[in-house]
């Protein structure tokens, strides 16, 4: 792992110079033994945050993609960047506010442990999003709160999904960033790439959430893993299910034996099948809550996305 740290004493000397010398100080003040940060990464960080202190860089994709913990005016921040720009920025908070504690999952997903509470910087919308790592049933999830300040300031939307450290978007001109199998799939199916969100998990693996549309302008969403394997889509579904007994036995048992999900009703289920990935999707709904599941071709649980609405 590529890592570089800065001591407080060094930073007291570095900060005034950063305004004059720009990016070079991130490189010059590295720890011993030295490790090299790409000049482009140093420049992006220095241009964006010349007064940052206590910066620690870690390579996610060597010479291409990095994460950095740092401070601004004593406040802790976390950012992701590539050689061209800052991709994501979060302000890190220590203690979960009482308002968020009261809005922890209060239905089926209770009892988890919350840590790494943070909020994205520069949120444009009046509806604010906050997130944290939520460990439930020995699995790590990203717990997000969405405050609907304009519509209903007393209600919060709660979302649990597979844990990621950060995500960023790419547009039409960045199709080449996607894995080869994904590009080949789009070309084979004659789908027009619209955009994608790249999500980075704890293992520094990339998950690609791709949006593409047909010649008739029908939009579809696709999820691919780091290798370009298709893990979820409703595009050209091979079959649809509206009863749990229609699923393979392993999926039936997963739902029926769960005190959390067995009481929910099925809204829709489907099977997707393609040479680069086959599996099942399942959408269930309860009272003010819903859940989306993905299973592999053998019926093994892959991931879920849970959502509910609670009062503050």
C-alpha positions as CSV (number, residue, x, y, z in Angstrom):
1,X,0.0,0.0,0.0
2,X,1.4,3.4,-1.0
3,X,1.3,5.7,2.0
4,X,2.8,9.0,3.0
5,X,2.3,10.9,6.2
6,X,3.1,14.4,7.4
7,X,3.9,15.3,11.0
8,X,2.4,18.3,12.7
9,X,5.8,19.9,13.2
10,X,6.7,19.6,9.5
11,X,3.3,21.0,8.5
12,X,3.8,24.1,10.5
13,X,6.7,24.8,8.2
14,X,5.1,23.5,5.1
15,X,1.8,25.3,5.0
16,X,3.1,28.9,4.3
17,X,5.4,27.6,1.6
18,X,2.6,25.7,-0.2
19,X,1.1,28.9,-1.4
20,X,4.5,29.7,-3.1
21,X,5.8,26.4,-4.2
22,X,2.5,24.6,-5.0
23,X,2.5,20.8,-5.2
24,X,6.2,20.1,-4.5
25,X,5.9,20.1,-0.7
26,X,3.6,17.1,-0.7
27,X,6.4,15.2,-2.4
28,X,9.4,16.7,-0.5
29,X,8.2,16.1,3.0
30,X,7.6,12.4,2.7
31,X,8.5,9.8,5.3
32,X,11.6,7.6,5.3
33,X,11.9,5.2,3.5
34,X,10.6,7.4,0.6
35,X,7.7,6.4,-1.6
36,X,6.7,8.3,-4.7
37,X,3.5,10.0,-5.3
38,X,2.8,10.9,-9.0
39,X,3.4,14.6,-9.7
40,X,-0.1,14.8,-11.2
41,X,-1.7,13.6,-7.9
42,X,0.4,16.0,-5.9
43,X,-0.7,18.9,-8.2
44,X,-4.4,18.1,-8.0
45,X,-4.3,17.9,-4.2
46,X,-2.2,21.0,-3.8
47,X,-4.2,23.1,-6.3
48,X,-7.5,22.1,-4.5
49,X,-6.3,22.3,-0.9
50,X,-3.0,24.3,-0.6
51,X,-3.6,24.8,3.2
52,X,-4.3,21.1,4.0
53,X,-2.4,19.6,6.9
54,X,-1.7,16.1,8.3
55,X,-2.2,14.5,4.8
56,X,-1.9,10.8,4.4
57,X,-2.2,9.3,0.9
58,X,-3.0,5.7,0.0
59,X,-2.9,4.2,-3.5
60,X,-6.1,2.6,-4.6
61,X,-4.8,2.1,-8.2
62,X,-1.1,2.9,-8.3
63,X,-0.3,6.0,-10.4
64,X,-4.0,6.5,-11.2
65,X,-6.4,6.7,-8.2
66,X,-5.7,7.7,-4.6
67,X,-7.4,8.5,-1.3
68,X,-6.2,10.9,1.2
69,X,-7.0,11.8,4.8
70,X,-6.2,15.4,5.8
71,X,-7.3,18.4,7.9
72,X,-8.5,21.8,7.0
73,X,-8.5,24.4,9.8
74,X,-8.2,21.4,12.2
75,X,-11.2,19.6,10.8
76,X,-10.8,16.1,9.4
77,X,-11.6,15.4,5.8
78,X,-11.4,12.4,3.4
79,X,-11.0,12.7,-0.4
80,X,-10.6,10.6,-3.5
81,X,-8.6,11.9,-6.5
82,X,-7.1,10.8,-9.8
83,X,-4.5,12.5,-11.9
84,X,-7.0,15.0,-13.3
85,X,-9.3,16.1,-10.4
86,X,-10.8,15.6,-7.0
87,X,-13.5,13.0,-7.3
88,X,-15.2,12.9,-3.9
89,X,-14.8,14.9,-0.7
90,X,-16.3,14.1,2.8
91,X,-16.0,15.9,6.1
92,X,-15.5,13.3,8.8
93,X,-17.4,13.6,12.1
94,X,-16.5,11.8,15.3
95,X,-19.7,11.5,17.3
96,X,-23.1,10.6,15.7
97,X,-25.5,13.5,16.5
98,X,-28.6,12.8,18.6
99,X,-30.9,13.5,15.6
100,X,-29.1,10.7,13.7
101,X,-29.1,8.3,16.6
102,X,-32.9,8.7,16.8
103,X,-33.1,7.9,13.1
104,X,-31.1,4.7,13.1
105,X,-32.9,1.8,11.4
106,X,-35.9,1.3,13.7
107,X,-37.5,-1.7,12.0
108,X,-36.0,-4.9,10.7
109,X,-32.4,-3.7,10.5
110,X,-31.9,-2.6,14.1
111,X,-29.0,-3.5,16.4
112,X,-26.0,-2.6,14.2
113,X,-22.9,-0.7,15.1
114,X,-22.2,2.7,13.6
115,X,-18.9,4.3,12.9
116,X,-17.1,6.7,10.4
117,X,-19.9,9.2,10.3
118,X,-19.4,11.7,7.4
119,X,-21.1,14.1,5.1
120,X,-20.3,14.9,1.4
121,X,-18.9,18.4,0.9
122,X,-20.5,21.0,-1.4
123,X,-24.0,19.5,-1.4
124,X,-26.1,21.6,-3.8
125,X,-29.5,20.4,-3.0
126,X,-31.4,21.5,0.2
127,X,-32.0,17.8,0.9
128,X,-28.8,16.8,2.7
129,X,-27.2,13.4,2.7
130,X,-25.1,11.9,5.5
131,X,-23.6,8.5,5.8
132,X,-21.7,6.1,8.1
133,X,-20.4,2.5,8.2
134,X,-23.0,0.2,9.7
135,X,-22.0,-3.3,10.8
136,X,-25.1,-5.5,11.0
137,X,-25.3,-9.3,11.1
138,X,-21.5,-9.4,10.7
139,X,-21.7,-7.5,7.4
140,X,-20.5,-4.0,6.6
141,X,-23.0,-1.7,5.0
142,X,-23.1,1.9,4.0
143,X,-25.9,3.6,6.1
144,X,-27.2,6.8,4.6
145,X,-29.6,9.4,5.9
146,X,-31.4,11.7,3.5
147,X,-33.0,14.7,5.0
148,X,-36.0,16.0,3.0
149,X,-35.7,19.6,4.2
150,X,-38.1,21.0,1.6
151,X,-40.7,18.3,1.4
152,X,-40.9,17.0,5.0
153,X,-38.2,18.2,7.4
154,X,-39.4,15.8,10.1
155,X,-38.8,12.6,8.1
156,X,-35.6,10.9,7.1
157,X,-35.0,8.3,4.4
158,X,-32.7,5.5,5.6
159,X,-30.7,3.4,3.1
160,X,-28.5,0.4,3.7
161,X,-26.4,-0.9,0.9
162,X,-23.1,-2.7,0.4
163,X,-20.3,-0.7,2.0
164,X,-18.2,1.6,-0.1
165,X,-15.6,4.1,0.8
166,X,-16.5,6.5,-1.9
167,X,-18.0,6.7,-5.4
168,X,-17.6,9.0,-8.4
169,X,-19.3,9.4,-11.8
170,X,-18.0,9.2,-15.3
171,X,-19.7,10.4,-18.5
172,X,-20.0,9.5,-22.2
173,X,-16.5,10.5,-23.0
174,X,-15.0,8.1,-20.5
175,X,-16.3,4.8,-21.8
176,X,-12.7,3.5,-22.0
177,X,-12.5,3.6,-18.2
178,X,-14.9,0.6,-18.0
179,X,-13.5,-3.0,-18.1
180,X,-13.1,-4.6,-21.5
181,X,-16.0,-7.1,-20.9
182,X,-18.4,-4.2,-20.1
183,X,-17.5,-2.3,-23.2
184,X,-17.8,-5.5,-25.3
185,X,-21.2,-6.2,-23.8
186,X,-22.5,-2.7,-24.7
187,X,-21.2,-3.0,-28.2
188,X,-22.6,-6.5,-28.7
189,X,-26.1,-5.5,-27.4
190,X,-25.9,-2.2,-29.4
191,X,-26.5,-0.2,-26.2
192,X,-25.5,3.4,-26.0
193,X,-23.5,4.3,-22.9
194,X,-25.0,7.2,-21.0
195,X,-23.1,7.3,-17.7
196,X,-21.7,5.2,-14.9
197,X,-21.0,5.4,-11.2
198,X,-17.8,3.7,-9.9
199,X,-18.0,2.6,-6.3
200,X,-14.9,1.6,-4.3
201,X,-15.2,-1.0,-1.6
202,X,-13.0,-1.9,1.4
203,X,-10.8,-4.1,-0.7
204,X,-10.2,-1.3,-3.2
205,X,-12.3,-3.2,-5.7
206,X,-14.4,-1.3,-8.2
207,X,-18.1,-1.9,-8.7
208,X,-19.5,-0.4,-11.9
209,X,-23.1,0.8,-12.1
210,X,-23.8,1.6,-15.7
211,X,-26.7,3.3,-17.4
212,X,-27.2,2.7,-21.1
213,X,-30.1,2.9,-23.5
214,X,-31.4,1.2,-26.6
215,X,-32.0,2.6,-30.1
216,X,-35.5,3.3,-29.0
217,X,-34.2,5.3,-26.0
218,X,-35.3,2.8,-23.3
219,X,-32.9,3.2,-20.3
220,X,-31.5,0.2,-18.4
221,X,-29.2,-0.1,-15.4
222,X,-26.4,-2.7,-15.2
223,X,-24.1,-3.6,-12.3
224,X,-20.7,-5.2,-13.0
225,X,-18.0,-6.3,-10.7
226,X,-14.3,-5.4,-10.9
227,X,-13.6,-8.0,-13.6
228,X,-16.6,-6.9,-15.7
229,X,-18.9,-9.7,-14.7
230,X,-22.6,-8.8,-14.9
231,X,-24.1,-9.1,-11.4
232,X,-27.5,-7.4,-11.8
233,X,-29.9,-6.1,-14.4
234,X,-33.5,-6.4,-15.5
235,X,-32.4,-6.0,-19.1
236,X,-33.8,-8.9,-21.2
237,X,-34.9,-10.7,-18.1
238,X,-35.2,-14.4,-18.8
239,X,-38.1,-14.9,-16.3
240,X,-40.2,-12.9,-13.8
241,X,-41.4,-14.1,-10.4
242,X,-44.2,-12.9,-8.1
243,X,-44.2,-15.7,-5.6
244,X,-41.2,-16.8,-3.5
245,X,-42.0,-20.5,-4.3
246,X,-41.1,-19.8,-8.0
247,X,-37.4,-19.2,-7.0
248,X,-34.7,-21.8,-6.6
249,X,-34.8,-23.5,-3.3
250,X,-31.8,-21.8,-1.9
251,X,-33.4,-18.4,-2.4
252,X,-36.7,-19.6,-1.0
253,X,-34.9,-20.7,2.2
254,X,-33.0,-17.4,2.5
255,X,-36.3,-15.5,2.6
256,X,-38.5,-17.9,4.5
257,X,-36.0,-18.6,7.2
258,X,-35.3,-14.9,7.9
259,X,-37.2,-13.2,10.7
260,X,-36.2,-9.9,9.0
261,X,-37.6,-10.5,5.5
262,X,-40.1,-13.4,5.7
263,X,-43.0,-11.0,6.5
264,X,-42.4,-8.8,3.5
265,X,-44.3,-9.3,0.2
266,X,-42.7,-9.7,-3.2
267,X,-43.2,-6.8,-5.6
268,X,-41.2,-8.4,-8.4
269,X,-38.5,-10.9,-9.0
270,X,-36.5,-11.8,-12.1
271,X,-33.7,-13.9,-13.6
272,X,-31.1,-12.3,-15.8
273,X,-28.9,-14.4,-18.0
274,X,-26.0,-13.5,-20.2
275,X,-22.6,-15.1,-21.1
276,X,-20.9,-12.6,-18.8
277,X,-23.2,-13.0,-15.8
278,X,-26.3,-14.8,-14.7
279,X,-28.3,-14.4,-11.5
280,X,-31.5,-13.3,-9.8
281,X,-33.1,-10.1,-8.5
282,X,-35.8,-9.8,-5.9
283,X,-37.7,-6.7,-4.7
284,X,-39.7,-7.0,-1.5
285,X,-41.8,-4.5,0.5
286,X,-42.9,-4.1,4.0
287,X,-44.5,-1.2,6.0
288,X,-42.6,1.9,5.1
289,X,-39.6,-0.2,4.0
290,X,-38.4,-2.1,1.0
291,X,-35.5,-4.3,0.1
292,X,-33.7,-5.3,-3.1
293,X,-31.7,-8.5,-3.2
294,X,-29.2,-9.9,-5.7
295,X,-28.3,-13.6,-5.9
296,X,-25.9,-15.4,-8.1
297,X,-26.8,-18.2,-10.6
298,X,-26.6,-20.8,-7.9
299,X,-28.9,-18.9,-5.6
300,X,-26.2,-17.6,-3.2
301,X,-26.8,-14.2,-1.6
302,X,-24.7,-11.4,-3.2
303,X,-25.9,-8.2,-1.8
304,X,-29.0,-6.1,-0.8
305,X,-30.2,-2.6,-0.6
306,X,-32.6,-1.7,2.2
307,X,-34.6,1.5,2.5
308,X,-37.1,2.8,5.0
309,X,-38.6,6.2,6.2
310,X,-38.5,7.2,9.8
311,X,-39.4,10.3,11.9
312,X,-36.6,12.4,13.4
